[in-house]
Amino acid sequence: MQCSLAYHSLTQANYISDSGIKTTIVSRADYTADSIKDADMVLAAGGDGTFLLAASQIRSSAIPLIGVNTDPEKYV
């Protein structure tokens, strides 16, 4: 399985990599449909904008998208 991360998030990437899953970190500036074409899933770490950007580039309904709010206290 290959997981593409939609935003730089070393904590999530390290956890996923340590689990034996190949990961690719893609910054917002470099995140395109082409950058995730080989992904089995996408994890978007950031806020609403990062999640929406990640969703906008997924071209297959077979690729699940998981969103992680990296600063949930900011919106409480």
Contacts in CASP RR format, 6 or more apart in sequence:
PFRMAT RR
TARGET T0000
AUTHOR 0000-0000-0000
METHOD contacts of the structure
MODEL  1
MQCSLAYHSLTQANYISDSGIKTTIVSRADYTADSIKDADMVLAAGGDGT
FLLAASQIRSSAIPLIGVNTDPEKYV
1 21 0 8 1.000
1 22 0 8 1.000
1 40 0 8 1.000
1 41 0 8 1.000
2 21 0 8 1.000
2 22 0 8 1.000
2 23 0 8 1.000
2 24 0 8 1.000
2 38 0 8 1.000
2 39 0 8 1.000
2 40 0 8 1.000
3 16 0 8 1.000
3 21 0 8 1.000
3 22 0 8 1.000
3 23 0 8 1.000
3 24 0 8 1.000
3 39 0 8 1.000
3 40 0 8 1.000
3 41 0 8 1.000
3 42 0 8 1.000
3 43 0 8 1.000
4 23 0 8 1.000
4 24 0 8 1.000
4 26 0 8 1.000
4 35 0 8 1.000
4 36 0 8 1.000
4 39 0 8 1.000
4 41 0 8 1.000
4 42 0 8 1.000
4 43 0 8 1.000
5 12 0 8 1.000
5 13 0 8 1.000
5 16 0 8 1.000
5 23 0 8 1.000
5 24 0 8 1.000
5 25 0 8 1.000
5 26 0 8 1.000
5 42 0 8 1.000
5 43 0 8 1.000
5 44 0 8 1.000
5 45 0 8 1.000
6 26 0 8 1.000
6 28 0 8 1.000
6 31 0 8 1.000
6 42 0 8 1.000
6 43 0 8 1.000
6 44 0 8 1.000
6 45 0 8 1.000
6 50 0 8 1.000
6 51 0 8 1.000
6 53 0 8 1.000
6 54 0 8 1.000
7 26 0 8 1.000
7 27 0 8 1.000
7 28 0 8 1.000
7 31 0 8 1.000
7 44 0 8 1.000
7 45 0 8 1.000
7 46 0 8 1.000
7 50 0 8 1.000
7 70 0 8 1.000
8 25 0 8 1.000
8 27 0 8 1.000
8 45 0 8 1.000
9 25 0 8 1.000
9 43 0 8 1.000
9 45 0 8 1.000
9 46 0 8 1.000
9 68 0 8 1.000
9 70 0 8 1.000
10 25 0 8 1.000
12 43 0 8 1.000
12 45 0 8 1.000
12 68 0 8 1.000
13 23 0 8 1.000
13 25 0 8 1.000
16 23 0 8 1.000
16 43 0 8 1.000
17 23 0 8 1.000
24 35 0 8 1.000
24 39 0 8 1.000
26 35 0 8 1.000
26 36 0 8 1.000
28 50 0 8 1.000
28 53 0 8 1.000
31 53 0 8 1.000
31 54 0 8 1.000
31 57 0 8 1.000
32 57 0 8 1.000
33 57 0 8 1.000
33 58 0 8 1.000
33 59 0 8 1.000
35 57 0 8 1.000
36 42 0 8 1.000
36 57 0 8 1.000
36 58 0 8 1.000
36 63 0 8 1.000
37 59 0 8 1.000
39 63 0 8 1.000
40 63 0 8 1.000
41 63 0 8 1.000
41 64 0 8 1.000
41 65 0 8 1.000
41 66 0 8 1.000
42 54 0 8 1.000
42 58 0 8 1.000
42 63 0 8 1.000
42 64 0 8 1.000
42 65 0 8 1.000
42 66 0 8 1.000
43 65 0 8 1.000
43 66 0 8 1.000
43 67 0 8 1.000
43 68 0 8 1.000
44 50 0 8 1.000
44 51 0 8 1.000
44 53 0 8 1.000
44 54 0 8 1.000
44 55 0 8 1.000
44 65 0 8 1.000
44 66 0 8 1.000
44 67 0 8 1.000
44 68 0 8 1.000
45 67 0 8 1.000
45 68 0 8 1.000
45 70 0 8 1.000
46 67 0 8 1.000
46 68 0 8 1.000
46 69 0 8 1.000
46 70 0 8 1.000
46 71 0 8 1.000
47 69 0 8 1.000
47 70 0 8 1.000
47 71 0 8 1.000
51 65 0 8 1.000
51 67 0 8 1.000
54 65 0 8 1.000
54 67 0 8 1.000
55 65 0 8 1.000
58 65 0 8 1.000
69 75 0 8 1.000
END
